Amino acid sequence: MEIEKIMFLIVMFLAIIFGFVSLVIVVILGRTRMKEVDKYVYGHNFEHDSIFFQIARLPQYTTVFSSRWYAKRTGQLEFYEHFDKKFKQPFLFSFYFAVLSGFFIFITWVIQGYYL
């Protein structure tokens, strides 16, 4: 097997794994911690919450949780300070895994387009 095909398979495998881990973390967060954040932000829980809606809300919460500077800049500093660091970490991990998965998908596209 050629080195390009091996690299393609390894990078595709990493993209799938990172995407799957991100999805699992979002599902777990959606059933536990995201309900607390919704209660704080919107004042109520979403009764029939789907995975697609949770995926759509994840970047919104993660950008505020990512830095104090961004939260202060957007006027959501109280939202940032309400939750502790341990509460915010799974949101950040899930978002970072999703970004890494997208990066690896882009790399597989480059390998497939130029080398295979």
C-alpha positions in Angstrom: 0.0 0.0 0.0 1.3 3.5 -0.9 2.2 6.0 1.8 -0.5 8.5 0.5 -3.2 5.9 1.0 -2.0 5.0 4.5 -1.9 8.7 5.4 -5.4 9.2 4.0 -6.8 6.3 6.0 -5.1 7.5 9.2 -6.3 11.1 8.9 -9.8 9.9 8.0 -9.9 7.6 11.0 -8.8 10.5 13.2 -11.6 12.7 11.7 -14.2 10.1 12.4 -13.0 9.4 15.9 -12.8 13.1 16.9 -16.2 13.8 15.4 -17.7 10.8 17.2 -16.2 11.9 20.5 -17.5 15.4 20.0 -21.0 14.1 19.3 -21.0 11.8 22.3 -19.9 14.7 24.6 -22.7 16.9 23.1 -25.3 14.2 23.7 -24.1 13.8 27.3 -24.0 17.6 27.8 -27.4 18.0 26.3 -29.0 15.7 28.8 -27.1 17.1 31.9 -25.3 20.5 31.8 -26.9 22.2 28.8 -30.2 22.1 30.7 -28.7 24.2 33.5 -27.2 26.7 31.0 -30.6 27.0 29.2 -32.3 27.5 32.6 -29.9 30.3 33.3 -29.9 32.0 29.9 -33.5 31.6 28.8 -35.2 31.1 32.1 -36.7 27.7 31.2 -35.8 24.2 30.0 -36.5 23.0 26.5 -38.7 19.9 27.0 -38.3 18.3 23.6 -34.7 19.1 22.9 -33.1 17.4 19.9 -29.5 16.6 19.2 -29.5 19.1 16.3 -30.6 21.9 18.5 -28.0 21.0 21.0 -25.3 21.1 18.3 -26.6 24.5 17.2 -26.3 25.9 20.8 -22.9 24.4 21.5 -20.8 27.1 19.6 -22.9 29.9 21.2 -22.2 28.7 24.8 -18.6 27.7 24.0 -17.6 31.1 22.7 -18.8 32.7 25.9 -17.2 30.1 28.0 -13.9 30.3 26.1 -12.6 33.6 27.5 -13.4 36.3 29.9 -12.4 38.9 27.4 -15.0 37.7 24.8 -17.7 37.5 27.4 -17.0 41.0 28.6 -16.8 42.3 25.0 -20.2 40.8 24.2 -21.9 41.9 27.4 -22.2 38.3 28.8 -19.7 38.6 31.6 -22.3 37.6 34.2 -23.1 34.5 32.2 -19.4 33.7 32.1 -18.8 34.2 35.8 -22.0 32.2 36.9 -20.5 28.9 36.0 -17.2 27.5 37.3 -14.2 26.2 35.3 -15.0 22.5 35.8 -18.5 23.1 34.5 -17.2 24.8 31.3 -14.5 22.3 30.4 -16.7 19.7 28.6 -18.2 22.4 26.4 -14.8 23.5 25.4 -13.5 19.9 24.8 -16.5 19.1 22.6 -16.1 22.2 20.5 -12.3 21.6 20.2 -12.9 18.0 19.1 -15.4 19.2 16.5 -13.0 21.7 15.2 -10.2 19.1 15.0 -12.6 16.8 13.2 -13.3 19.5 10.6 -9.6 20.1 10.2 -8.9 16.5 9.6 -11.7 16.2 7.1 -10.1 19.2 5.2 -6.8 17.4 5.3 -8.3 14.2 3.9 -9.9 16.3 1.1 -6.4 17.8 0.3 -4.8 14.3 0.3 -7.5 12.9 -1.8 -7.5 15.7 -4.3 -3.8 16.1 -4.8 -2.1 12.8 -4.0 -4.6 10.0 -4.8 
